[in-house]
Amino acid sequence: MARRRPKAATQRALTILKPLRDASERAALESILRGHGNAMQSGGNSALRDAFDAIEGLHYLSWFVIDGVESASNPGAFEPPVLVLEANFDGAEKAFLRRLAGNAATKALLDEIYSRCSGYPVPGSSAEFTAHCLALGNSRPEVFYVARPGQSAAQLKEEARLAAAIEAAVGSLGEPYGRRLEHLRRIWDRLGSAQRRLIPNAPMKPFWVRHSLREQPLKAVFALVALLAVGGLITLALIGLDALGAPLWECLVPPRRVADAALCAALVLAALAGAGLVIWALFHVIEAPKDIRLSARVRIWGRKFRAIFRATIRTLPAALALVGVVAFLSWQGALLLHWASYVVLGLLAIALLAGLLLVLVAMRELVDGVDGMAWDPAKLTRLSAREDRGVQNHFISVTPVKPGRLRQAVLRIVLFLVNLLARVLYDRRGLAGIPSIHFARWQLLDGGQRLLFVTNYDGGWGGYLGDFVATAAFGMNAIWGSSGGFPRTFYLFFDGVKDEQRFKCYARNSQQETLFWYQRYPELSLAAIRRNAEMREELARLSEHLAPGAAPAAESELDAFLRRFAVPGR
Amino acid sequence: MDQLELDDIQGLIRHGYPYFRVAEYLFLGIDDDNVAGAKAWLAALRSEPWIDHAGLHARRLRKEDCGVAIAFTAAGLQKLGVREKDMHSFVIEFQEGMAEEHRSRILNDRGANAPQGWKWGYQDALHALLIVYQKPAQEEVPVREIMAIPGCPRILRRISGVSTNTEPFEFTDGISQPFVEGLTRKRAPRGVRPVKPGEFVLGYLNEFGRYPASPSVEMDGRARGLLPGRTDGRADFGRNGSFLVMRQLEQHVKAFKDFVNGDEQLAARMVGRWKNGSPLVRYPGEDGRARSMAELVEENDFGYHGEDRHGFRCPVGAHVRRANPRDSLADAAGIAPHEARALVDRHRILRRGRVYREDDKEGLLFLCLNANIERQFEFVQSTWLMNPEFGGLKDEIDPLLGVAVDDAPRAMTCQHSRMARRVDGLGRFVTVRGGAYFFVPGLNAIDYLARP
């Protein structure tokens, strides 16, 4: 039976803004942060690294300084620059800040840095009070994307260790000899008992990941098929009964009006589609591996049928509820039409409003200024000094939001929708098909005057922004199209970033220098993280076949697992 | 589609000049007191005219004595009077140059390949590259004539390259070339998707349907009448130009032969093709039959996704599969094979390399043309060739070009239907000896540079 697995951790982001006491302190503060950052990155200050490593649940943390905005009370003058602390971590914000302020080494760093900022207690204050003061400067991002939701920093590290152990175990045995299952048993026996316990015991993924359409398309298809099929069949039965003129059902039979006929037709079609899907699924899903004995194949079929049956049973209450609703609505067909007309009108109104907003935006787009293409080597040398040192990179950009209520409204709507999509349509391949983003966030600053983008990603900057152009142009345009000087968009979603070099030049010019950057797992790319997790999952699944009396594993499944590993040879 | 202004585009972009067996690469430095002289020399090169344009047909060129092309580094353009402010309109990678520290990290030029050890291209006074293609019988004539023109810049270095289909490791080279729309009147070979001219020549639409970033200068007396105007009132200096990437890749033939030790299969797996050029995907076993270049190009319509999805025939990390993954990345990116191919076509380069021999060391003078160095040459180098996680691999870079930081032996994985084979002990087979980014201006832009 399934064990009770540990619960998944929730990843959160915080962005703490603290203005500097005085603009003249900026250079000094920057050089302090840069010094600490460089020392930690190059291994010169391992004590600080160890201190951050000891903070539970921390994934990434960075500090950078951005310009102050123009003063509202005194036009022409500028507010002091703002120090930004940005972090990605597991668990609650307050608890994280308490851990950050509770560690002696990081507390000393906080005191040193924030002594130049306002809104921070005198150095030496209690951890609790320091955390409280820091939390006051925190604000939530408008869009927050997590590549591996539910996977805590500790789990990432653990899975890397497990993968190494599995690799060592497989590697020490070399080429498979004898029966595959015996080989698997040998691999399993090579692993330590702690690892054998850990491998099948991965934390549960969060609910919305487990039930994501992208993650488990088949499950969703089954549920849909079951619903449609049952609902449709019952409606068919009702229509049949009606044709027979059974008096008992008279009260349930819909009156023969056009609307009801349409409704019935739709349900019949749905039922047919459902039946078609079931047949399709039978053909595609129940395909058992071909390289095993017939008896084993029958057993596998049996298991799959049972799984489908169970899935159907589980969705039955929902199906019955739907049938109830359908029956009621087909009885009260006129009422349904009445409701439907309101829904349709509402949708139309929303579409019209969106269209109007788009037209208004498109009119502004024609006259909005676009930055020229000019690269500044001096600035870039500074920016790229810490870039491409390892697998991961950090990118911060701050762009001005175009003035006017229209832009504000459109940007906020877009950010809301993107955030929804980034979470609900959680995709194994990453944000909008970009597989190399660990964390990303967009956040409005100064009441929407500026837009902040912070991300931790793998690989080179050029390739990363190139992915934005190639696969995520729509979303990027919708978000950054509201920024001043951005390459000209067309009806919000089109063109824009497609002017790839202008976009990259704009992104470089809006980039802020990362002064201090902490990474918990600098050596792990997302590709490696995914591979490690997959290795664990596969071995956990295969190891179930090792239990006495378990069904034999399919040879092909085992081979696919073994193909991941290499043995020395030519 | 825009008609290419072939008579303003340098001939190098259209032709590889294979019928001129010898290519003399002259690395030029313009002395401070010779700027006016160099301009006069440039003007003479244009008025003769020495420098070819792409409008000439190969049949006609073949009858000529020689072909000449010229390209400039950022420092060279500045030396010839492009203002610093105007230099900022050049893409950053060209301004910084190949030997810049951050670019070295991107290109993986570290350890033995680090620019500090280069023979040229690192902190030297390299300003221009003059390539003279000629027939062996002519010996020195064209070069001597060009050098005799008054004002000729100082020659810092000189390398001669030979036109051959076989590189020093004895593999057939130069089979896959992008087919550029509108550059020739020929039709694209079977199975080859034509690539938009804006991927290689500035001033035309690229694969994104946009114009590549083109450097501009102030529209003053010097530019007026020569360079076309732009909508922002500046003069388009980059039109009909291209960026040239040059790297001197020394090949350690003995080290390679010793490592392979007669195992032709292993050598072929490292490259992805047999020595005769036939692709491993189509020919898992060697047939030893010699093939003509035309035959190889005809056979070049293969893909990886459909024919060798898991790399059992041609390893995923093989040199040609990294350098041009075709549809190989479809699975990794979760897209259809034809989409993967279109994606890869945004990172093509036009290769113009030649084999060289310099004090008993042989190798490849790698030259390639592209309109966007960052998205084309640098992307291929960093995201494919030198990416330790390319295509789901782990901790291995290109088997031929790769170099470990401390020259430690490297490994390469050959996928197999049971368990993959890890070939250990790969040494350093290629060392970068020099490199630079050049701009190949259009002919009118050369005239602009020649103007005082």
Interface residues (C-beta under 8 A of the other chain):
Chain A: G174 E175 P176 G372 M373 A374 W375 D376 P377 L380 T381 S384 A385 E387 D388 R389 R429 G433 P435 G459 G460 G462 G463 G466 V469 A470 K498 D499 E500 Q501 R502 K504 C505 R508 S525 A527 A528 R531 D559 L562 R563 R564 F565 A566 V567 P568 G569 R570
Chain B: H88 S89 F90 V91 I92 Q95 E96 E100 H102 R105 I106 F208 G209 R210 P212 A213 D232 D263 L266 H310 A332 A333 G334 L343 R346 N372 E374 R375 E378 F379 S382 T383 N387 E389 G392 K394 T413 C414 Q415 H416 S417 R418 M419 A420 R421 R422 V423 D424
